[in-house]
Every structure is written in C-alpha cells, then in structure tokens.
Amino acid sequence: MPQHLLEPPWPVAGIIAEYNPFHNGHGYLIQEAKRLSNAPYCVVAMSGDFVQRGEPAVFDKYARTYMALAAGADLVVELPPAFALASAEDFASCGISLLDSLGVVSHVCFGSECGSLSPLMDLARILAREPESFQAALRHETALGQSYPKARQTALSRYLSSCQKQEDTSALLALPNNILAVEYLKALIRAHSPMTPVTIPRKGAGYHDETPGFGFSSATAIRKIIFDRYKEHAPVPGQSALLSRGGLTEALKDQIPPCCLEAAAAAVPLNANDFSLLLSYRLLEHFGDPQELCRFADVSPDLARRINRQTYSFSSFDQRAAALKTRQYTYTRISRCLMHILLHMTREDIDARKRMGYVTSIRILGFRKNASPLLGAVKRGARLPLVTKTADAPRILSSHALSQFQQDLFCSHVYQAAAEQKCGLRPKNEYTRSVIIV
C-alpha cells in the first residue's frame, strides 16, 4: 500500500453490524465499503453477545470478531448490549454515535435492498423532522392497534400523499435493510455528523430467506444450517457439545469465507431457548407485581400483565414469546422485552445512556496487526476512553461510564454461563479475555 495512504488524514470506512454469523455477503460489504470510500481501513461497530432480534448471537463476540478481522475488517469495537437489543432507531443511533466517537471514520457504509441513497435520504429527512401531520397519522394508526413498523409505514404513505409527492417511497420501509439504512441516515442528520453515508445494494438471498443458496445466503439460512447440524450431533452427558468440525465446515463451505470456517466450527452455537431456565427464574422473581416488570426497557403495562399471567407456564423462551405475540406486539418486540428482563436492562438505565450520548466508552474487541496506523489514529482522535483491558476500566472510566461498562460485562457473563451449560466446557470470562489480534 502506498505510504501516503498510511499517513493521516486518509478515509476510513465504518460499518455497523451484527455478523450473526459472519458470511460471504458481509465480506463483500467490507470490500465494497473500502472500494467506494477509497479507504485503506474499515472499522466495524459490532453487536456483542446479543442481537436486535431479541436473541443471543449464534456465536460469541470473540468468534465473530475473529471472523470479521480474518475477512477484511481492520478494527472491531463493541456496540453495547443495551442498544444491540434495541429497536432499529436506537440500534442505529448508538452505532452512529460509536463510530463518530472514534474520531477517524469518514464514511458510514451499509447495505440496502434499494441500493440508492436519494430515496432513502428523503425518507430519513421526513422521519428526522417528524412533521405534525405525520405524527398525527402515526398516532391514529397506532390507536387502531397496528404494530409500530406497520403504523409508521402507513402514516408515512399518507403524509407523502398529502404533500403530493410524485412517488410514494414508504414501501421501502417494508424491507429490513432499507429500514436500518433510513435509521442510519436519520441518526446522521440528528447528530449533525460529518460522516458521509454510502449504501451498497444487497446481493443474494432475502434477509428472511431460510433456503441456503450458493455464495450469498442469508444469515437466517446459515443459522438454520448451524442448528440443524448441531441437532444431528447432539452431545451425550459428560461430553462436549462442540460441533463436528468436518461436518459443519462441509455444510458451510459455500456460505462463509474459507478463513472463517475453523472459527465457526470451534464455536458454541446458542439460541434463545438456551436461556429458558434463566428467564423462568427472572419471571418468578417478579411474579405478582406487573408494575415491577414495567421498570424494564420497552415493557408496557399491558405487556407486563400478560407476561405476569404466564409466569408459571415454564415453557421455552420461544414458546413464551409466541404466546405473548399479538397484532400490536411483534414477536421481535416481545423477544427484546423478555431479554431486557432477563438481563436486567431497565428503562432508567437506557434513558440515562441516551442522555449521555448512547456510549460512554469504546470497547475494542480486536484489530489486525497491519492496521497499527489506524489504531494509533484512534488513540489520538477518540473522544471517549478506549478500553482494551477490562482490568483498566475502573482507572480510566468515570463512575457513570464504569457502571454501564460493568452492566455490559454482566450481559456477556450471562451469555457465557449459558454456553458453559450447553457445551460442558468452562469458557474464559470477560476479565481474562484478550483482544483478538489477527
């Protein structure tokens, strides 16, 4: 690489992602982000051990960090679980704030089904401004019992019609990557961020497509392969539950980059049902007091009463969420609420984090050895404390930031406890894990 590209200022591409798990489409996005931004480096703000669907990540954050770095990312930082488990709006706002706080990211790159920035930006401007007529239409639709995503799309369509727009682009919000793309743009507008948005057309299977294909399958289809393979090789008592490496690598060889296969085969796959007993315990703690459940993020009084009534069902996580699903409460919304209860994520804590700008520290999960100029630039330009060793946190963080950081560690330890229960191996805890270096 020419020496002038290794001296600041140079463009740096930023991506907000879950990598649940990392697959060929993600590798393509990293390469396109670097190419379109003319950037020698790519920074990823990645969800930790829990994801936006209200579930645990299929593999832990260290395995997914390694996969991202092996496939072309240069630096991976953790998006806090409080917002990794949030709505699209808060997920995007936190991701933008985190990338911005690094002080080096020049471009925010994201996939979309639309593939064109202009119509997405038009929608983002309206939603960032929220005109009164749009708000009125939204209130009307939610009062009819519509879920928030459907109510917003209908309200936006009515607003565009009332403005006599030539084209009703509200239908773009029916597709998941477009939804996140608009939220990223909205967050950039509201934050007055100087980062330049770049959208890249999604390739291959649809977001929810469960059928694996060749080359660019969805993460949904790949998770299905992983869990189907796991069921075929169910462990016996006293033996590790780790997957058969040969069997899984063969099943995934066309779905994820070759450099990621070994990490995928060595990881322990988790799903929401691996947390069923922990959830039942947490609900028993609060039985008989729906008002107490309302302390947790996104839990409404009505939903709290519904959750309380099924406390003694002792069903799986998935079964609880399905039983609570209504026209108003989507499965994903309910799953997030149940995870907020399980992980003790309160409304008060989430509101405090928002007031403080979503993030109060930067947790570095991993980096590439040859990205040392990037890491040096981050150390000089970051507007928040950098945490590479958990033992240093009490020394370098304020009391508020430390409290939030310790809550994030708690979430990871809950994840690790479930992994230990499933595989029979004692994983390293957050105080003994090292930064991943590739």
C-alpha positions as CSV (number, residue, x, y, z in Angstrom):
1,M,0.0,0.0,0.0
2,P,1.4,3.4,-0.9
3,Q,3.0,5.2,2.1
4,H,0.8,8.3,1.6
5,L,-2.3,6.2,2.4
6,L,-0.8,5.2,5.7
7,E,-0.5,8.7,7.0
8,P,-3.5,10.7,8.2
9,P,-5.7,12.0,7.0
10,W,-7.0,9.1,5.0
11,P,-10.6,7.9,4.5
12,V,-11.8,5.2,6.9
13,A,-15.0,3.2,6.2
14,G,-17.3,2.4,9.1
15,I,-19.8,-0.4,9.3
16,I,-22.5,-1.1,11.9
17,A,-23.2,-4.9,12.0
18,E,-24.3,-7.9,14.0
19,Y,-22.5,-10.7,11.9
20,N,-24.9,-13.3,13.2
21,P,-22.9,-15.1,11.9
22,F,-20.4,-13.6,9.5
23,H,-21.0,-14.8,5.9
24,N,-20.0,-14.1,2.3
25,G,-22.3,-11.1,2.0
26,H,-20.6,-9.4,4.9
27,G,-17.2,-10.0,3.4
28,Y,-18.5,-8.4,0.1
29,L,-19.8,-5.4,2.0
30,I,-16.4,-4.8,3.7
31,Q,-14.6,-4.9,0.4
32,E,-17.2,-2.7,-1.3
33,A,-17.1,-0.2,1.6
34,K,-13.3,0.2,1.3
35,R,-13.5,0.5,-2.5
36,L,-16.4,3.0,-2.7
37,S,-14.9,5.1,0.2
38,N,-11.3,4.8,-1.2
39,A,-10.4,3.8,2.3
40,P,-7.4,1.7,3.3
41,Y,-9.2,0.7,6.5
42,C,-12.6,-0.5,7.7
43,V,-13.9,-0.1,11.3
44,V,-16.8,-2.3,12.4
45,A,-19.1,-1.4,15.3
46,M,-20.4,-4.9,16.1
47,S,-23.1,-6.1,18.5
48,G,-21.7,-8.1,21.3
49,D,-23.3,-11.3,22.6
50,F,-26.9,-10.3,21.9
51,V,-28.6,-9.1,18.8
52,Q,-31.5,-6.9,17.7
53,R,-33.9,-9.8,17.2
54,G,-34.1,-10.2,21.0
55,E,-31.8,-13.3,20.9
56,P,-28.3,-14.3,21.8
57,A,-25.8,-14.1,18.9
58,V,-25.3,-17.6,17.4
59,F,-21.6,-17.4,18.2
60,D,-19.9,-15.3,20.9
61,K,-18.5,-11.9,20.1
62,Y,-14.9,-13.1,20.1
63,A,-15.5,-15.8,17.5
64,R,-17.4,-13.2,15.4
65,T,-14.7,-10.6,15.8
66,Y,-12.1,-13.1,14.6
67,M,-14.2,-13.9,11.6
68,A,-14.7,-10.2,10.7
69,L,-11.0,-9.4,11.0
70,A,-9.9,-12.5,9.0
71,A,-12.3,-11.5,6.2
72,G,-11.1,-7.9,5.9
73,A,-12.2,-5.7,8.8
74,D,-9.3,-3.8,10.4
75,L,-10.8,-2.9,13.8
76,V,-13.8,-4.2,15.7
77,V,-15.4,-2.3,18.6
78,E,-18.4,-3.4,20.6
79,L,-21.9,-2.0,20.3
80,P,-23.2,-2.1,23.9
81,P,-25.9,-4.8,24.5
82,A,-28.3,-2.2,25.8
83,F,-28.6,-0.9,22.2
84,A,-27.7,-4.1,20.3
85,L,-31.0,-5.4,21.8
86,A,-32.9,-2.2,20.9
87,S,-35.3,-1.0,18.2
88,A,-33.8,-0.1,14.8
89,E,-33.8,3.6,15.8
90,D,-31.8,3.2,18.9
91,F,-29.6,0.5,17.4
92,A,-28.7,2.9,14.6
93,S,-28.3,5.9,16.8
94,C,-25.9,4.1,19.1
95,G,-23.9,2.7,16.1
96,I,-23.5,6.1,14.6
97,S,-22.5,7.6,17.9
98,L,-19.9,4.9,18.5
99,L,-18.4,5.3,15.0
100,D,-18.4,9.1,15.3
101,S,-16.7,8.9,18.8
102,L,-13.7,7.1,17.3
103,G,-12.7,10.4,15.6
104,V,-11.4,8.7,12.4
105,V,-14.4,7.3,10.5
106,S,-15.1,9.4,7.3
107,H,-17.7,7.2,5.7
108,V,-20.6,5.1,7.1
109,C,-21.4,2.2,4.8
110,F,-24.4,0.0,4.9
111,G,-26.4,-2.4,2.7
112,S,-29.9,-1.8,1.4
113,E,-32.4,-3.5,-0.8
114,C,-32.9,-0.1,-2.5
115,G,-29.3,0.4,-3.4
116,S,-29.8,4.1,-4.0
117,L,-29.1,6.8,-1.4
118,S,-31.5,9.5,-2.6
119,P,-34.9,8.0,-1.8
120,L,-33.6,6.6,1.5
121,M,-32.4,10.1,2.4
122,D,-35.7,11.7,1.5
123,L,-37.5,9.3,4.0
124,A,-34.8,9.9,6.6
125,R,-35.3,13.7,6.4
126,I,-39.0,13.3,7.0
127,L,-38.6,10.9,9.9
128,A,-35.9,13.0,11.5
129,R,-38.1,16.1,11.3
130,E,-41.4,14.3,12.1
131,P,-43.9,16.9,10.8
132,E,-47.1,17.3,12.9
133,S,-49.3,15.8,10.1
134,F,-47.1,12.7,10.1
135,Q,-47.2,12.4,13.9
136,A,-51.0,12.7,13.8
137,A,-51.3,10.0,11.2
138,L,-48.9,7.8,13.2
139,R,-50.9,8.3,16.4
140,H,-54.1,7.4,14.5
141,E,-52.6,4.1,13.2
142,T,-51.1,3.0,16.5
143,A,-54.5,3.7,18.2
144,L,-56.0,1.2,15.7
145,G,-53.8,-1.5,17.2
146,Q,-51.2,-1.6,14.4
147,S,-47.6,-2.6,15.3
148,Y,-45.3,0.4,15.2
149,P,-43.5,-0.6,12.0
150,K,-46.8,-1.0,10.0
151,A,-48.3,2.1,11.6
152,R,-45.2,4.2,10.6
153,Q,-45.2,2.9,7.0
154,T,-48.9,3.7,6.7
155,A,-48.6,7.1,8.3
156,L,-45.6,7.9,6.0
157,S,-47.6,6.9,2.9
158,R,-50.4,9.3,4.0
159,Y,-48.0,12.1,4.6
160,L,-46.3,11.7,1.2
161,S,-49.7,11.7,-0.4
162,S,-50.8,14.8,1.4
163,C,-47.6,16.5,0.2
164,Q,-48.4,15.5,-3.4
165,K,-45.1,13.7,-3.8
166,Q,-44.6,12.3,-7.2
167,E,-43.7,8.9,-5.8
168,D,-44.7,7.1,-2.6
169,T,-41.5,5.7,-1.3
170,S,-42.9,4.5,2.0
171,A,-43.0,0.9,0.7
172,L,-39.2,0.9,1.0
173,L,-39.7,0.6,4.8
174,A,-41.2,-2.9,4.3
175,L,-37.7,-4.3,3.7
176,P,-35.3,-4.8,6.7
177,N,-32.1,-3.5,5.3
178,N,-33.9,-0.4,4.0
179,I,-35.3,0.2,7.5
180,L,-31.9,0.2,9.0
181,A,-30.5,2.3,6.2
182,V,-33.1,5.0,6.8
183,E,-32.4,4.9,10.6
184,Y,-28.6,5.3,10.0
185,L,-29.3,8.3,7.8
186,K,-31.8,9.7,10.3
187,A,-29.2,9.3,13.1
188,L,-26.5,11.1,10.9
189,I,-28.9,14.0,10.4
190,R,-29.9,14.4,14.0
191,A,-26.3,14.1,15.2
192,H,-25.1,16.6,12.5
193,S,-22.4,14.1,11.9
194,P,-19.8,14.9,9.2
195,M,-19.5,11.2,8.2
196,T,-20.5,10.5,4.6
197,P,-23.2,7.8,4.0
198,V,-22.6,5.2,1.4
199,T,-25.2,2.5,0.6
200,I,-24.4,-0.8,-1.2
201,P,-27.1,-2.9,-2.9
202,R,-27.8,-6.1,-1.0
203,K,-26.9,-9.2,-3.1
204,G,-28.2,-12.7,-3.0
205,A,-31.0,-14.1,-0.8
206,G,-33.5,-12.0,1.1
207,Y,-33.0,-11.1,4.7
208,H,-35.5,-13.7,6.0
209,D,-34.9,-16.4,3.3
210,E,-34.4,-19.7,5.1
211,T,-33.2,-21.6,2.0
212,P,-29.4,-21.7,1.6
213,G,-28.1,-20.9,-1.8
214,F,-24.6,-20.7,-3.4
215,G,-22.5,-17.8,-2.4
216,F,-24.8,-15.2,-0.8
217,S,-27.2,-16.9,1.6
218,S,-29.0,-15.0,4.3
219,A,-27.8,-15.2,8.0
220,T,-31.2,-16.7,8.7
221,A,-30.5,-19.7,6.4
222,I,-27.0,-20.1,7.7
223,R,-28.1,-20.2,11.4
224,K,-30.6,-22.9,10.3
225,I,-27.7,-24.9,8.9
226,I,-25.7,-24.5,12.1
227,F,-28.5,-25.5,14.4
228,D,-29.7,-28.4,12.2
229,R,-26.1,-29.7,12.2
230,Y,-26.0,-29.3,16.0
231,K,-29.1,-31.4,16.4
232,E,-27.6,-34.1,14.2
233,H,-24.6,-34.3,16.6
234,A,-26.3,-33.9,19.9
235,P,-23.9,-34.5,22.8
236,V,-24.2,-37.2,25.4
237,P,-23.9,-36.4,29.1
238,G,-20.4,-35.6,30.1
239,Q,-19.1,-34.9,26.6
240,S,-18.6,-31.6,24.9
241,A,-21.3,-30.2,22.8
242,L,-18.9,-28.7,20.2
243,L,-20.0,-29.4,16.7
244,S,-18.3,-31.9,14.4
245,R,-15.8,-29.7,12.7
246,G,-15.7,-31.7,9.5
247,G,-19.5,-31.9,9.2
248,L,-20.0,-28.2,9.8
249,T,-17.2,-26.9,7.6
250,E,-18.6,-29.0,4.8
251,A,-22.1,-27.6,5.3
252,L,-20.8,-24.0,5.5
253,K,-18.1,-24.1,2.9
254,D,-20.2,-22.2,0.3
255,Q,-21.8,-19.9,2.8
256,I,-19.0,-18.2,4.7
257,P,-15.4,-17.2,3.8
258,P,-12.9,-20.1,4.0
259,C,-10.9,-18.1,6.6
260,C,-13.9,-18.2,8.9
261,L,-14.7,-21.9,8.7
262,E,-12.4,-23.1,11.5
263,A,-13.7,-20.4,13.9
264,A,-17.3,-21.3,13.2
265,A,-16.6,-25.0,13.8
266,A,-14.9,-24.3,17.1
267,A,-17.6,-22.0,18.5
268,V,-20.6,-23.0,20.6
269,P,-23.9,-22.1,18.9
270,L,-26.6,-20.6,21.2
271,N,-30.2,-19.7,20.6
272,A,-32.9,-18.1,22.8
273,N,-34.1,-21.4,24.2
274,D,-30.7,-21.9,25.9
275,F,-31.8,-19.1,28.2
276,S,-35.3,-20.5,29.0
277,L,-34.5,-21.5,32.6
278,L,-32.8,-18.2,33.3
279,L,-35.8,-16.4,32.0
280,S,-38.2,-18.5,34.1
281,Y,-36.1,-17.7,37.2
282,R,-36.2,-14.0,36.5
283,L,-40.0,-14.0,35.9
284,L,-40.5,-15.9,39.2
285,E,-38.6,-13.2,40.9
286,H,-41.2,-10.6,39.8
287,F,-44.3,-12.7,39.9
288,G,-47.4,-10.9,41.2
289,D,-46.0,-7.4,40.6
290,P,-46.6,-6.4,36.9
291,Q,-45.6,-2.8,37.9
292,E,-42.1,-4.0,38.7
293,L,-41.9,-5.5,35.2
294,C,-42.6,-2.1,33.8
295,R,-39.2,-0.9,35.0
296,F,-37.6,-2.9,32.2
297,A,-37.0,-1.4,28.8
298,D,-39.9,-1.5,26.3
299,V,-42.2,-3.3,28.7
300,S,-45.6,-1.6,28.7
301,P,-48.2,-2.1,31.5
302,D,-50.4,-4.2,29.2
303,L,-47.5,-6.5,28.2
304,A,-46.3,-6.7,31.8
305,R,-49.7,-8.1,32.9
306,R,-49.6,-10.6,30.0
307,I,-46.1,-11.7,31.0
308,N,-47.1,-12.0,34.6
309,R,-50.1,-14.2,33.8
310,Q,-47.9,-16.8,32.1
311,T,-45.1,-16.9,34.7
312,Y,-46.0,-20.5,35.7
313,S,-46.1,-21.9,32.2
314,F,-42.4,-22.9,32.4
315,S,-42.2,-23.1,28.7
316,S,-39.2,-22.4,26.4
317,F,-38.2,-18.9,25.5
318,D,-39.6,-19.2,22.0
319,Q,-42.9,-20.6,23.4
320,R,-43.3,-17.7,25.8
321,A,-42.7,-15.2,23.1
322,A,-45.1,-16.9,20.7
323,A,-47.8,-17.0,23.4
324,L,-47.4,-13.2,24.0
325,K,-47.5,-12.2,20.3
326,T,-50.5,-10.1,19.3
327,R,-51.3,-7.8,16.4
328,Q,-49.8,-4.9,18.3
329,Y,-46.8,-6.7,19.8
330,T,-44.5,-8.3,17.2
331,Y,-42.5,-11.4,18.1
332,T,-39.3,-9.4,17.9
333,R,-40.6,-6.7,20.2
334,I,-41.6,-9.3,22.8
335,S,-38.3,-11.2,22.5
336,R,-36.4,-8.0,23.2
337,C,-38.6,-7.3,26.2
338,L,-38.0,-10.7,27.6
339,M,-34.3,-10.3,27.1
340,H,-34.4,-6.9,28.8
341,I,-36.0,-8.6,31.8
342,L,-33.5,-11.5,31.8
343,L,-30.5,-9.1,31.5
344,H,-31.9,-6.6,34.0
345,M,-32.0,-3.8,31.4
346,T,-34.1,-1.1,32.9
347,R,-35.9,1.8,31.3
348,E,-34.0,4.2,33.6
349,D,-30.6,2.8,32.5
350,I,-31.5,3.0,28.8
351,D,-32.7,6.6,29.2
352,A,-29.5,7.6,31.1
353,R,-27.4,6.1,28.3
354,K,-29.3,8.1,25.7
355,R,-28.8,11.3,27.7
356,M,-25.1,10.6,27.8
357,G,-24.9,10.1,24.0
358,Y,-25.5,6.4,23.8
359,V,-21.9,5.4,24.5
360,T,-19.6,6.5,27.3
361,S,-16.5,4.3,26.4
362,I,-15.2,2.4,23.5
363,R,-14.6,-1.4,24.0
364,I,-12.0,-2.7,21.5
365,L,-12.7,-6.3,20.6
366,G,-10.0,-6.9,18.1
367,F,-7.8,-5.5,15.3
368,R,-5.4,-6.5,12.5
369,K,-1.7,-6.3,13.1
370,N,-1.1,-4.4,9.9
371,A,-3.7,-1.8,11.0
372,S,-1.4,-0.2,13.6
373,P,-1.6,3.2,11.9
374,L,-5.4,3.1,12.2
375,L,-5.2,2.1,15.9
376,G,-2.7,4.9,16.5
377,A,-5.1,7.4,14.9
378,V,-8.0,6.2,17.0
379,K,-5.9,6.5,20.2
380,R,-5.1,10.1,19.2
381,G,-8.6,11.1,17.9
382,A,-11.1,9.2,20.1
383,R,-13.5,11.4,22.1
384,L,-14.2,8.6,24.6
385,P,-11.9,6.4,26.8
386,L,-10.7,3.3,25.0
387,V,-10.9,0.0,26.9
388,T,-8.7,-2.8,25.7
389,K,-8.2,-4.5,29.1
390,T,-11.2,-4.8,31.4
391,A,-8.9,-4.5,34.4
392,D,-8.1,-0.9,33.4
393,A,-11.8,0.2,33.3
394,P,-12.0,1.3,37.0
395,R,-9.0,3.5,36.5
396,I,-9.9,5.2,33.2
397,L,-13.7,5.4,33.3
398,S,-16.0,7.8,35.2
399,S,-18.4,6.4,37.8
400,H,-21.3,6.5,35.3
401,A,-19.3,5.0,32.5
402,L,-17.9,2.3,34.7
403,S,-21.4,1.3,35.9
404,Q,-22.6,1.0,32.3
405,F,-19.4,-1.0,31.4
406,Q,-20.0,-3.4,34.3
407,Q,-23.6,-3.9,33.1
408,D,-22.3,-4.8,29.7
409,L,-19.9,-7.3,31.2
410,F,-22.8,-8.8,33.2
411,C,-24.6,-9.5,29.9
412,S,-21.6,-11.3,28.5
413,H,-21.2,-13.4,31.6
414,V,-24.9,-14.5,31.3
415,Y,-24.2,-15.5,27.7
416,Q,-21.0,-17.4,28.8
417,A,-22.9,-19.2,31.6
418,A,-25.4,-20.5,29.0
419,A,-22.6,-21.6,26.8
420,E,-20.9,-23.4,29.6
421,Q,-24.2,-25.2,30.5
422,K,-24.6,-26.2,26.9
423,C,-21.1,-27.4,25.9
424,G,-19.7,-28.6,29.2
425,L,-16.5,-26.5,28.8
426,R,-15.6,-23.6,31.1
427,P,-15.2,-20.5,28.9
428,K,-13.0,-17.6,29.8
429,N,-14.7,-14.8,31.5
430,E,-14.6,-11.1,30.4
431,Y,-11.8,-10.4,32.9
432,T,-9.5,-12.9,31.3
433,R,-10.3,-12.5,27.6
434,S,-7.7,-10.8,25.4
435,V,-8.2,-8.5,22.5
436,I,-8.4,-10.6,19.3
437,I,-5.4,-9.8,17.0
438,V,-5.2,-11.3,13.5
